[in-house]
Structures are given as structure tokens and as C-alpha cells.
Amino acid sequence: MPSPTISQGQNFVPKTSIRRKVLQQSVLLVTFCVLLLGGLSFFIIRSFQEGFSPDAEGTIFVLQLLGITVLLLSGLLFLLALLLGTLLARGLTRPLQELTAKVGALTPGTWRFERTVHTGDEVEALDRVIDDLTRRLRDAYEHLEEKVTERTRQLREESALDRAILESIEYGVLAMDQAGMVNDANPAACALLQAERGQLLGKSGTDILPLSQRRGREAGAQHPVLTVLRTRTSWRAHPSHHLSLQQKDGTALPISLLIVPLCSSDRCFGAIAVIQDQTLERQIDYMKSEFISLASHQLRTPLSSIRWYIEMLQSEDGTFTKEHQSYLQEADIASNRMANLIDALLHVAKLEDGGLIADKKKSDLQPFFSRIIHGWNVTAKEKGISLTADVPADLPHIVTDPILLEIVLQNLLANAFKYSSTKKPVTIRVVPETACLKIIVQDQGLGIPQSEQKRIFQKFFRAKNVREIDTDGTGLGLYMSKTIVENLGGTITFRSDEGKGSEFTVTLPL
């Protein structure tokens, strides 16, 4: 049987109304009082006429008796009216009181309501409406309990599944609140941090994640946990940083670290840190670097001998034909390319091993830029490419290593000229700001494909469109530039559109 709806109470048409009842009862009360007062008055007047005597004393006595009688009758009439009014008011309010008591007894789990008002007026209509509402609430509450029970069961199953996944993965996972305090950790994180779960809960993420890298410890306001909570952006350690976790026993554990903020539309309520042991990967990387360094050193001696013999043969005038001379020239070009590659590999090895240390000192960059621009103006004329320079005359002095900075600018300008076509300008701009100095190198050349831009600073990487027109590159220039700039305490960024050119920006602190 379908449950009753609220329309059943609304369709009830009262036979009368409270207003009409009050009016009827008021008319009855007034009529009663008028009839009673009229009858008493008639009785008093009749008694006065029969007992009237002409003498003064008799008149006074009769008047006194009349006054007392009227006073007593008025009091009696007042008491009767009060009694009748009380009875009438009780008859009107009793249904409302019963209705109020029944509504007050309605609570979750006790949705029981019996219709007891049969007055035929609006109160009965209200009683019917509340009865309908109670039935609907009872049905809805019963279904709601079923839904809550089912949803609770689903949430428990999902929570158990998430916990099983979290505890089974080999990555360490830390959950932190908006203040950076750890509120959960999986077994892998406990193993990496050499602590029990209870020892981690409630501790600051900056304290239990003491990080170090080649250029010193990440601490204080620069700690990635605080950075993520402040900026509400994800943070991932770059592989070239060689990030390590300082353990309790004093050893440094190579790790990769990803920290992701937990944010809603208007606030950040925590962060998740994912830690991975990179010991094996780091060892392999070091082995590759050592191999490259060893191979480069070993190749230097035979290559020097080859170049020496080539130069000696080229100095023999008249001994070789023009064809043989062209062969010697090609061999000389190839040996120079190999020498440049070996030099680049040795530079990379020094950077990765920490052997190339920045010698920072207060430097006047005005003559520095003048010398670099003058040198590249010659190259620009040879290639038919214009070089535009915008360097302010009042550059501030900055603390940096001008030798390493020159290597970076030479790499950026070399790429700009190499991958720009004739008549396409190359621009170098220097922009002093409040806390930093920006050096911008812009070209209108090949550009970098969007799909490959995230790998542009990786070692040995070269974009596909570049490899198609130039096979001589090593893919080490931008990698070295980024490493050097970070060693100088700065950053290097870029933006590029394929076919329209690239813009690299080096930012150095003042």
C-alpha cells in the first residue's frame, strides 16, 4: 500500500473554522449574560414596586437593598462569565495542546503519530497534515538508515583496500596536515626513516625529512614540505639534484621525493610525500659517470697523438694531392669534433662529481657582457644573422663566478645561432630587478617540440627536429648550463614554440 502523502492532509476541508467557533461561543456568552441580566433586572424592579412606601425611611431602605442586590448579582454574573470563558477557552486550546504534545514526542526512531483531533476545524486539518508528514518521515528515515549502513560498509571496504595498497607498495608515503605535521605513514616510509609509525605521528615533516643534496641541505623556509604548503603546488626533486635523506646512523640514503598538496577550492588541508629509495639507480648513474670520465681520459692521449700526426701531415707542402689534402682536412675536423666531445664529457664529469666548484666573487658584468657581445658579433656577420643586445649601462654588481657564467651564455648563444636561419635575429637582454638579475637569450629558429620540452635539460638529449638538420651536437650543453646555474644559486627557464623560436631566461640572485 503506498504511503500517504502530504496532499491528503491538504485536501481535508474543515466543516467549520476556529474563528467561527469563537464567534459562535462569544454570541452564546453575550446572549446568556443579556438574558440573565434582563431577568435579574425584571425581578429587582418588580420587587421594588411591591415594597415601595412613600415614607423617606422606607425609600432609603429599598434603595440600599436594591444596590446590595445589584452588587451581588453583578459579582455572580462576573463569576459565571469567567467560568464560561474558561470552559470555552479550554475547549478551544485542548486540541492544540494535544497536538503540541504529540509533535514534541516525535524523535528519530519513534515516528509514531495517532490522530486524536476530530474538531472539524483547522486544528483537525493540521493534525492530518502532521500525520502525513510523520508517515513520510518514518519511511524516509528507514530508507536513510539503510543507505547510511550500506554507504558505511562501502567506505570501510574502500578504506581497507586503500590501506592494503598503501602498506603493500614499496614507496614510502607520508600524510601531513596543513601545518606540516605527520598524521599517517605506511610501513615503507617507516623503514626508510628508521622509525616506528608511532614515532612519526605528530612530528613535523621538515624534522623527519632532513634532506641534503650536492649544493647543501634543504632546510628552514626552503624545505620542500613548507614550500608545497605555502604555494599549493607539487614539488618533485630533479634527478640531477641527487637528493639524499640523512638517516639516524649518519648515512645518506639516496631518494627521489614527490610532495603533492591536498587542496580544495578555497584551502590547503595537507600534503602527501612519496619517497623512493634510489640507491641502486644512483649507483648505476655514478658508474656511468665514472665510465664516461675514465673513457674520456683514456681517449685523450691517443686522440692527441692522432691530431698531432694530422697537423704534421698537413704541414707537408707538395707531398699530397688535393684529394689527399681533403682527406686530411676531414680527419682534422673529425678529430676536433671528438676532442670537443671529450672536453664536454670531462666538464660534465667534473660537475657531477663536485670537482667544478663555483668561485663566487663580486663582479662587474658590464665589461663581461661587452666582451661576449663583441665576440658573437663576428659570428653573426659570418652567418648573416643580426645580434641585438639590450644591456643597461648601470648594471649592479652581483656575486657570481664569471667564468662559469660565461660557459652558460656561450652555450645558449651557440644554440641560438646554430638553430636560427639567415636574417632571423638573435637577441640578448639583461634585466635588473629588485632581488635578481635576468639574462634572456631569444631566437626565432627551430623551436622545441611541445612533447619534448620536459626533457630539454636531460643529459645527452636532443630534440627530434634538431637531430634532423644537425648531427654534430652532444646534447650536453643545456644539461651543463642548468647544472652551472643551479650551482651559482640561480635558475634557468625557457619557453618555446616549434617553428617560431625559443627564449631562455637565466635568473641570478643579486
Secondary structure as GFF3:
##gff-version 3
##sequence-region A 1 510
A	DSSP	alpha_helix	6	10	.	.	.	ID=ss1
A	DSSP	alpha_helix	18	50	.	.	.	ID=ss2
A	DSSP	alpha_helix	56	104	.	.	.	ID=ss3
A	DSSP	alpha_helix	122	168	.	.	.	ID=ss4
A	DSSP	beta_strand	172	177	.	.	.	ID=ss5
A	DSSP	beta_strand	182	185	.	.	.	ID=ss6
A	DSSP	alpha_helix	187	193	.	.	.	ID=ss7
A	DSSP	alpha_helix	197	200	.	.	.	ID=ss8
A	DSSP	alpha_helix	205	208	.	.	.	ID=ss9
A	DSSP	beta_strand	211	213	.	.	.	ID=ss10
A	DSSP	beta_strand	216	218	.	.	.	ID=ss11
A	DSSP	three_ten_helix	220	222	.	.	.	ID=ss12
A	DSSP	alpha_helix	224	231	.	.	.	ID=ss13
A	DSSP	beta_strand	235	236	.	.	.	ID=ss14
A	DSSP	three_ten_helix	239	241	.	.	.	ID=ss15
A	DSSP	beta_strand	244	246	.	.	.	ID=ss16
A	DSSP	beta_strand	252	263	.	.	.	ID=ss17
A	DSSP	beta_strand	268	277	.	.	.	ID=ss18
A	DSSP	alpha_helix	279	314	.	.	.	ID=ss19
A	DSSP	alpha_helix	322	353	.	.	.	ID=ss20
A	DSSP	beta_strand	361	363	.	.	.	ID=ss21
A	DSSP	alpha_helix	365	383	.	.	.	ID=ss22
A	DSSP	beta_strand	387	390	.	.	.	ID=ss23
A	DSSP	beta_strand	398	400	.	.	.	ID=ss24
A	DSSP	alpha_helix	402	418	.	.	.	ID=ss25
A	DSSP	beta_strand	426	432	.	.	.	ID=ss26
A	DSSP	beta_strand	436	442	.	.	.	ID=ss27
A	DSSP	three_ten_helix	450	455	.	.	.	ID=ss28
A	DSSP	alpha_helix	464	467	.	.	.	ID=ss29
A	DSSP	alpha_helix	477	487	.	.	.	ID=ss30
A	DSSP	beta_strand	491	497	.	.	.	ID=ss31
A	DSSP	beta_strand	501	509	.	.	.	ID=ss32
###
